[in-house]
Amino acid sequence: MYLGQIVEQAPTQALFEKPAHPYSAALLSTNPAIDPARRARRIVLQGEIPSVVNPPPGCRFHTRCPVAQPRCKTEAPALAEVGDGRLVRCHFPYALSLQR
């Protein structure tokens, strides 16, 4: 959840193995791992968290999203199924997972 909206809903194991939303990927990148082979590249979000009372137009996460495109600033993404029972609110799901 980000600024009061669900951004990703998925089976637990699938979410931890391959997050689809950039915010989920950033959160999970902070999890410690003992095995160096399983350590994820840390995703550090830049900028300030927008106001919940006055969220930004378009995607609520676009002001901090490392993969945001111009479309994200104006068009709010719908919570859409991307397969395997996973719902994601993002125009570019898996974009950060592909960069790992």
Steps between C-alpha positions, in 0.01 A plus 500: 500500500624849414320824590182311583484290184578133453787485251552124492311193612654160439561160655768547767772286345450654154519851646823431685661321204415758234319819602310663213452853637804728541395588856476132596842441345647791697352377829619144447848614399556603862455144632828358628628170357772285650579330168690751280354336188149588616568865586298743293636825364385770742249741349523839669200721433569868447281800584242569766184302561204692351201606709231239561246783520610650166660217298672578171308457174550181299675216677539586869849349501637681193678771702731237656491223241832414335326377182233773462424620149302810386178294490531434874470871579158536337331159484412311816555128447215261578548199725535239225574130488842416360471123533502225761243678718722807537351849495725802442433875477781596259541589132835317492477193726819299552718787368730487804498120511635500145787731602626271782 
